[in-house]
Amino acid sequence: MTIHEILKKYWGYDEFRPLQEDIIESVISGDDTLALLPTGGGKSLCFQVPGLFMSGTTMVISPLIALMKDQVKNLKEKGIKAEAIYSGLNYSQVNEIIETCIHGDVKFLYISPERLANEEFRERIKKIKLNVLAIDEAHCISQWGYDFRPPYLKIAEVRNDFPEIPVIALTATATTKVVEDIQVQLRFKKKKAYRKSFRRGNLIYAVLEDESKNEKLIQFLKSVPGSAVVYARNRAKTQKIAELLMQHDISASFYHAGLQNKIRDERQDDWIKDRIRVIVATNAFGMGIDKPDVRLVVHLDLPDSPEAYFQEAGRGGRDEKTAYAIAIWNNADILDLEKYFQENFPPVDAIKNLYEAICNHLQIAELSGADSSFTIYPERFLEDFGISSSLFFNGVKFLERQGLLAFSDVEQSFSKIHFHRDDLVYDDYTLEQADILKSLLRNYEGLFDQYVRISEKLISNKTHIPINNVIKDLFTLHELEAIKYSPPRKGFTITLMQNRVPLQFFNLSQETYADRKAIAREKLDSVIQYVTRNDKCRSRILLEYFGEMKSANCGKCDFCKKAVQHQQADNDYAELLIFLSKFPEAEIDIIELYKLQPAVKKHSGTLFRWCIDKGYLTMLPGNKLAIHKDEIVKVL
């Protein structure tokens, strides 16, 4: 099949989007290729089509498990064999996938960059007939990028094992400096980058400074119909805003990384299928989500970088129809950004102590633990060691960048029950609690011997007690020591990338730390500049950040619209002055002025005040105006 036949068969399109065909042809010809396409620009097709055209397996390196799962699911639905290897799979599952790839039955193998640090895995994949190495979110390989991830640096080493196959690197957000660095870090044989302009003609940017953010948000949602995304910085705020919108009859739900996977998937699906109109989310939402008809993206809190803003705002209007990207800010936001910036860079000694605390908590001996994975539940860890959540999450990022550990989400998605005592007296509890205890004993075995997985929904169905009451009663029974109840909870998998380093040999480079802080500061300042500047087109500010220095005004953003209004007002003022300079009388009746000069009626009091302030007119009794021609002639 030709690439056009592949496109038609699997995706139903007759033609490629701009640059897609050029990128695909470049990969097929064996050239290392960098594809820089905006969010929604069809990056996945750029490696999926050549992967299908060429014999062998395409290995795709992606940083997000959710994104991997989503793409594998979509490929399988098209009848294309694809697999993903990610944390959470056991050894036999990983082994089975690799064996399937070795025997040539898989077209796409998705892996995380951390997997490349495993020497055994590296040896095993040498037996796979790879045709293309695709690196998604390629900006993660550059220290100048906004989301630098050290495991990406291992990709260059893999190239030594497959010297003949081409690399395709893909990203939606990269400055000129990052574009150059990606090609250097991935050892491109020759530099070859395809770059589509970041200009989004259908996306209208606007910035609004306002103390009443929530009121403005409701106004925007009521004036712009269609699907919408609202971004907020913290989890609690997403829920609060969603509840506020529902109070104003706007269907909404909230989304953040603290929710169970099942709940996140359900809410995402409800939004994609238009069962709810607005999703209020942290930046955990959006990656890999392809909903073309988003009409409005509102930022209630400012992101940390122009790259993050551009990517999030770019989720609007992927169907090429008009959409709005609005940032609402006030001075408190600037202070918050400064606060978060400081929190994002904990002191070096605090990061060292966090590393030691994690290793102690997981009972890892010095000079051991390499390639071992552990589950850590932050609430217990933070309490035991007196560490703030801010230090924990930001410190772990630096430990990842140092290549000491890898960090990923995991969750206990089920509840567990263990009966604490075998001499239960049902009269000691409420009728509802007693019914729940009896139902547990009827439906589950071994409750007195060990923790047993249970379903609150099943108990609710069996007892006809609302599920919220079931959960509340289980917590009460736990407090009364009738049972031990362990509800679903959020945890994290920590994998040691090397043996535990004794603290005296722990080396966090001060130079690297300072460089990362300087890069983050530059990006933060660019965000602040974007919202505070009132002298340039919003689109041009963003485009120039990404290296497009010769862009024209968009003509649609808040700055451009004000500029047009000011120009029109200037024209009207000039027209009025010319008229007054030629008026035969030194005085004129206001009513007569309305009739003779339409611009006056259009701008009403504004023009009068301007002329009076400038000394061109003086108000007289009887609705008359004195014309000072000498002053007018001076400016003409």
Protein Blocks (a to p, Z undefined) as FASTA:
>chain_A
ZZklmmmmmnopabdcehklmmmmmmmnopacdddddehklmmmmmmmmmmmpgcjdddd
dfbfklmmmmmmmmmmnopacddddehiafklmmmmmmmmmnopafbdcddfklmmpmkl
mmmmmmpccfbdcdehkllmpmkbmbbcfklmmmmmmmmmmmmbccddddfbdcfklmmm
mmmmnopabdcdddddfbdfkbccdddddfblmlmmmmmmmmmgcjdddddfbfklmmmm
mmmmmmnopacddddfkbcfklmmmmmmmmmnopafbdcddfkboghpacfkbcbdcdfb
dcfbfklmmmmmmmgoklopacdddddddfklmmmmmmmmmmmmccfklmmmmmmmmmmm
nopaehihihiacdddfklmmmmnopafklmmmmmmmmmmnopaccdddddfbdcdddfb
fcbcfklpcfklmmmmmmmmmmpghklmmccdddfklmmmmnopafklmmmmmmmmmmno
maccdddddddddddfbdcddfklpccdfklmmmmmmmmmmmmmmmmmmmmpccbcfklm
mmmmnopakbccehlammlmmmmmmmmmmmmmmmmmmmmmmpmbfbdcfklmmmmmmmlm
mnmmmmmmmmmmnopaccdehhiacddfklmmmmZZ
